[in-house]
Amino acid sequence: MCRTCGCSEHHLVQEPHLTHEQMHSWGIEHHHHPENRSVIEVEKDILSHNNHMAERIRGYLDARNIYAINLVSSPGSGKTSLLEATIKALTGKIEMGVIEGDQHTSNDAKRIMDLGVHTVQINTETGCHLEAGEIYNTIKQMNLPTDSLLFIENIGNLVCPALFDLGENERAVMISVTEGDDKPLKYPYMFESAHTCIINKIDLLPYLQCNIEEIKQNALSINPHLLFFEVSALQGIGMENWISHLLQHTQS
């Protein structure tokens, strides 16, 4: 259960001890319901603190010329494999750091650390997304050098992470060809908030009934400004365009 975004909770709070004056002053709407139940609808923006912290992150990163990418996808799309291939291609060209988000384990973080990159694990336990406050505290501790690249591998989830700005320069949504052509239509808010879309595992196309052009058209119907990269992270196919894209933004 997510305790922050309430994705698996009913957004109604029962609190019989508040007076009508208190509820009015706090911007709370109160409705009487049958069976002697009192239901309160809280209208305060629960994302306001997150957005404030995200702006602090942007200021911190901009001052150090650190380019941050928030990498989001469903579980198993290949985010960590993409990071491994990316790090291998960029080693010696630019300094990098990685924040790994998972509910449990540090398995992915260990894979990245084995490549010699400064990596910090965030375990959210019951949380379904990373939040800006967690990222801010982490990057301050990492003390990344100027002119570097920061990857944030978010929790495998195409729903809640779409709502939480992490102060990133770029949100990259990844979809594998095994997930179906209509994935963007099923999860429109994530694709709407993304800057780039990485279509992974294209080496499996001969074995699937998947149409990349249909994936793109579905995604573009939601966000006409998306930039696409077609890759196989494990096989190294198409990685040169992704690497060029990163270097363009970090060496300009």
N, C-alpha and C positions, 0 to 999 in steps of 0.2 A: 504494500500500500504506500503510495507516495504521500508524505506528510506535508509537502509544500504546495504542489499544484492541485492536490485533492482529486487526482484522476480516478481514484477508485473509492472516493467518498462521496456521499450525497452532500451537495453544497447548501445544506441547511443546518443551522445551529440552534439548539434549544437552550434558552437561558432565561428562566423565570425571574431572576433577581434584578434585572435591569429595569429602571423606570422608563416611562415614555420620554421624559426629558433627556435622560442619558442617551437613549437610542437616537433621538432627533439630533442631539449635538454631535454624535459620532457618525452621522450619515447613514444610519441603519433604518431600514424599512421594517415595520413590524405588522404582522397580519395575524388575526385570530382565526383559528381553524376549529372544526368540530372536534368532539371528544375531549374538550378542555385542553387541547394542545396549543402551545404558543410557539410559532415558528418565526425565526429572524433571518432576513436576507442581508448578508454583509456585502456592501458594495465597494468597500475600499479596495484599491488596486493592489493585489498581493504581489505584483511584479515591480512595484515602485522602488523597493529597496534593491532588487536585482538590477534594475536599469541604472540606478545611481551608481552601483558598484561597477557596472559595465563601462560607464563613462570614465570612471577613475582608471580602469584598466587601459582604456584607449589612450588616456593622457600619459600613463606610464610607458606604454609601448611606443607611442609616437616620439616621446622624448629620447628614446634609445634606438629608434629606427628598427624596431623588431616587428616583423610581419607575422601575424598570427592567423592560423587556419583552424577553424572548428570543423572537424571531420565527423559527419553524422551518417548513420545508415541503420538498416535492420540488422539484427544479429546475424553473423555469418556471411555478410556481403563481401568481406575481405579488407576491412580497414587496416588491420595490423599488417597484413601481407603487403598492402600498398605502401605503408610507412616503411617497412623493411626495404622494399625495392627503391623507394625514394631516397632513403638515407644512404644506401649504398651508392646511388648515382651522384649524390651531392657531397659526399665525404671529401674533404679537402678543398671544396669550393665555397662553403659557407658554414658558419657555426649554427648548430641546431639544438633544440631542446624539445622534449615531448612530455606532455601531461596525459597519463593514461587513466581513463575513467571506466570503472567496472563496479558492479554491485559487490562482488566478492572475488578473491584471488588476485595475485599479481602475475599471472601467467604471461599476459601480453607485455607487461612492463619488463619482465625478464628477457623476453625476445628482443626488445629494443635496446635494453642495456647491454646485451651481448654484442651489439654493434658499436659500442663505445660512445653512445649518446647520453647526455644528461637526461635522466628520466625520473619522473615522480608519479607514484601511484596514488589515485584517489579512489577509495572504496566507499560507495554511497549506501551500502547495505540495503535498506528498503527503498531508497530513492531511485527514480527512473530517469534521472537526468543530472547533469552537472549544473552548478549555479555560479554566478559571477563572484560571489563572496569567496567561494572555495578557490576559484581560479586566481583571484587577486592575492590572497594569502600565499598561494603556491608560487606564483611567479616572483613575488618579492623574495621568497626564500631561495628560489633558483638562481637569482642574480645573473640572468643571462647577459652575455656581452652585447654591446651595440652592434648594429648591422647583422642581426641574426634572424633565424627562422624558428617560430614556435608552432608545433603541432599539438592540437588538443583533440585526442580521440575520445569522443563522447560515448555515453552509454548506448548500446545497441537498441534503438527505439526511434521510430519515425513520428511519434506523437508529441510527447512532452518537451523534448529538446527544442522543438520548433519555437516554443514560447519564450525560451530563456536566452537572451543576449549575453554572450560571454565577453564582449568587448573585442571580438575578433575583427580582423580586416576582411576576412573571406570565410563564408560558410560553404563548404563543399559537401554536397549530398552524394553518397555512393549507392548505386543499385547494381546488383549482379543480374546477368541475363537469365539466371535460374528463377528469378522472382516474378516474372510475368510482365507483359507489356503494359498492363494497366496500373502498375504500382503508383505512378505519379497521381493518377486520378483517385486512388484510394486514400492517399495521404497528401492532399493538396497543400496543406499549410507548410509542411517542411519544404516542398519544392518551390513554393511561392517565396519563402524567406531565403533561399539559397542563391549563391552567385554562380557556382559551377556545379556541374553534374558529371560524375565519373561513372561510366558504365563498365563494370568489371566482369572478368571471366569470359571474355569474348572468344577464347580458345574453345569453349564448350558449345558454341553456336551450331556446329554441324550435328550435334546430338539433341538439339532442342527445337521446339516450335516457338521461336522467339524472333521478333522483328525489331531490330534496333531503331529503324526509322519510325516505327509506331511508338516506341518508348519516347523518342525525342519529340514527336508531335504531341503526344499526350502531356509531356512535361512543358513544352512551349505553350500549350493552350492555357496553362496555369501561370507560367512565368516566361514571357517572350524574350527575356534578356539573358537566359541561361547560356552559359558556355559549356560545351560538352567535350569530354575526353573519353575515348574508347580504348580500354586497356585490358591486358591480362597481367595482373601484378605478378603472378607466379611464373609466367613464361617470359615476362619482360616485353610483351608486345604493346606497342603504342606508348610506352613510357617516355619516349623522347619529347613528345609534345607537352606532356604534363611537367616534365623537368624544365623545359624551356619557359613554360608559363611561370613557374616558381622563380626562376632566375630573373625573369623580366621584372617581377615585382620586388625582388630583394636587392637587385643591383642597379636599379634606376636611381 
